[in-house]
C-alpha cells in the first residue's frame, strides 16, 4: 500500500477500535442500572460503580501515552484491547458489589485507548490536517451510544426461555473487543516515525524527558478544559440513562435510546469540531463551546418548581418544569458543543507540543477522564444531600464558568504582552497614570 493508503487505514482502524473500546468502557451506563436494582444500591454506591472503570481508564492514560511514544501505538493499542476484553469477560461472573468493583477496575483499561490512539494517529498526519484527523478519531466516543442502544436489546435475548441478562451482554462485548484487537493488529502498520527511529537507531526519550512538558501551566489549563468537555460528557453519558429512567419514569430501553441522543451529539460531530478548529482556530471554538454549554447547563439546572402568586382577588398557582422533549433537545445541544470542545482541545496539543504528543495527550486525557469518574460521584452525593435531581447541571454550570473566565483572562494577558497598547484605559484617558494630568483649577 502507498503512504496515503497506510495513513487512511491507520485512521479508520483506530477510530473503529476506539469506538469498540469506548462502548466497553461505558457499559455500566446500562448494565449498572440493572445491577443497581438487583443489589438495591444507593445513588452514591451506584455512582461509584459506574465511575470505577472511568477511574482506571483515566489513570493509565499518561503511562499508555508515553508507552505509545516509545514503543509505538500499534502494539500498545492491541494489548489495551486484549486486557479490557479479559476483564469484561471476568465481570460477567461477579456476584457481589466488591467483585464488580474489582472487575470494573480492569475493564476500565479499555478507556486508556484514547491516549494511545491520539499518539498513533497524530504521527501519520501533518499539522495542518491533525485537527480533522484527530476529530475523526475522537468520533469513537459514539461507542457509548451503541452501548445505550444495543445493550438493552442484547440483555433481552432469550436462550432456552431465559434472558441472557447483563452477564450475557458483558460476554458479548468482551468477545467483540477481542476480535477488534485481532483485526486492528492485522490491518495496521507501525507509524512512520517509529520505523524511522528503529532504522536509524535513535534512542527513545527517557521518562523524565517525556514528562518535561508537564511543568508548563498551559498543559494543566488544557487539562481543565478537557475535564469540562470530556469529563462531563462521560459523566453524563453514564448518568443520563438512570436520569431518564427515574425522572420521567421510562423503561430502560427507552431511557437508553433518549440518552443516546446526547452521546451521538457528543461524538458524531467531533470531526466537524476538528475541521472548525483547523479553519477558524481552536480558541474561537472553545469560546463557542463554553458559551453554549454554559447556557444549556443554566437552563437544565432549574428544578421543577410550583409557584403561588397572591393576586388582588385570588391566589394563582402554576408550575415550571422541563419536559422530556425540551430536556432531550437541551442535552443534545450540550453534547454537540462538547464534541466541538473536545476536538479543539486536542488541536492545541500537537500544535504546541509536537514532540511530546503522547505525554501531553496522556495527562490531558487523564485529567479529563478523572472528570468522568469524579463527576458521577459528585452527582450522586448532591442528589443524596440536596434531594434535587438537577443539581448535577448546577455543578457543571459552575465548572464551565470557571474555565471560561480562566481562558479569557489568559488570552487577554497574552494579547497585552504582544500589543502593550491594549493595556490601560481606553475611553477615559484622564485616568491613565502613564500620561500627564491637567491639575489646573
PEKAGI-V388847 format. One record per pair of residues at least 4 apart in sequence whose C-alpha atoms are under 6 Angstrom apart, sorted by the first residue. I is the first residue (numbers start at 1). J is the second residue. D is the distance in whole Angstrom. If there is no record, write none. Layout:
BEGIN
i = [I:I]
j = [J:J]
d = [D:D]
END
This chain:
BEGIN
i = [1:7:9:10:10:14:15:15:18:18:19:19:20:21:22:22:23:23:23:25:25:25:26:28:28:29:31:32:35:36:36:41:41:43:44:44:47:47:47:47:48:51:52:52:53:53:53:53:54:54:54:55:55:56:56:56:57:57:57:57:58:58:58:59:60:60:61:61:61:61:61:62:62:62:65:65:65:65:65:66:66:67:68:68:68:69:70:73:73:73:74:78:80:81:81:82:84:84:84:85:85:85:87:87:87:88:88:89:89:91:92:92:94:94:100:115:115:117:118:119:125:130:131:131:131:131:132:132:132:134:135:135:135:135:136:139:139:139:141:142:142:145:145:145:146:147:148:148:149:151:152:154:155:155:155:155:156:157:157:158:158:164:180:197:197:205:210:223:223:226:226:227:227:227:227:228:229:229:230:231:231:231:231:232:233:234:235:235:235:236:240:241:241:241:243:244:244:245:245:245:250:252:260:262:262:262:264:265:265:265:266:266:266:266:267:270:270:270:273:273:274:276:277:277:277:282:286:289:289:289:290:293:294:294:297:297:297:301:301:301:303:304:304:305:305:306:306:307:307:307:308:308:309:309:310:311:322:322:323:349:350:350:357:358:361:362:365:370:371:375:378:379:381:382:383:383:383:415:416:416:416:425:425]
j = [5:124:13:14:188:18:137:140:22:140:140:143:143:110:141:143:143:144:147:108:110:111:144:32:50:238:166:36:39:40:41:45:46:380:380:381:51:376:377:380:377:373:104:105:104:105:107:108:108:372:373:370:373:105:108:109:108:109:111:112:366:369:370:366:64:112:65:112:115:362:366:359:362:363:115:116:358:359:362:358:359:71:72:73:116:358:204:77:116:120:190:181:110:110:181:178:107:109:110:174:177:178:103:106:107:107:174:171:174:103:167:170:99:100:104:361:362:121:122:358:130:134:135:274:278:347:271:274:275:138:270:271:274:343:271:267:268:270:267:264:267:260:263:264:150:151:256:260:257:155:253:169:164:165:166:169:163:163:164:162:163:168:184:201:202:209:359:364:367:230:368:231:367:368:371:232:338:342:368:368:369:371:372:236:237:372:372:375:376:240:259:255:256:259:247:248:255:249:250:255:255:256:264:331:332:335:268:332:335:336:335:336:338:339:339:339:340:343:340:343:343:280:281:282:344:344:341:293:337:341:294:334:397:400:301:393:397:390:393:394:390:320:321:319:320:318:319:317:318:319:316:317:315:316:315:315:326:327:327:353:354:357:361:362:365:366:369:374:375:379:382:392:385:386:387:388:389:419:420:422:423:429:432]
d = [6:6:6:6:6:6:5:5:6:5:4:4:6:5:6:5:4:5:5:6:6:6:6:4:5:4:6:6:6:6:5:6:6:5:5:6:6:5:5:6:6:4:6:6:5:5:6:4:6:6:5:6:5:6:5:6:5:5:4:5:4:5:6:6:6:6:6:5:6:5:5:6:4:5:5:5:4:6:5:5:5:6:5:4:6:6:6:6:6:5:6:5:6:6:6:6:5:6:5:4:6:6:6:5:5:5:5:5:5:5:4:6:5:5:6:6:5:6:6:5:6:6:6:5:6:5:6:4:5:6:5:4:5:5:4:5:5:6:5:6:5:5:5:6:6:5:5:6:5:6:5:6:6:4:6:6:5:5:6:5:4:5:6:6:5:6:6:4:6:5:5:5:6:4:5:5:5:6:6:5:5:4:4:6:6:5:5:6:5:5:6:5:5:6:6:5:5:5:5:6:6:6:6:6:5:5:5:6:5:5:4:5:6:5:6:5:6:6:4:5:5:6:4:4:6:5:6:6:5:6:6:5:6:6:6:5:5:5:5:5:6:6:4:6:5:6:4:6:5:6:6:5:6:5:4:5:6:6:6:6:4:6:6:6:6:6:6:6:6:6:6:5:6:6:5:6:6:6:5:6:6:6:6]
END
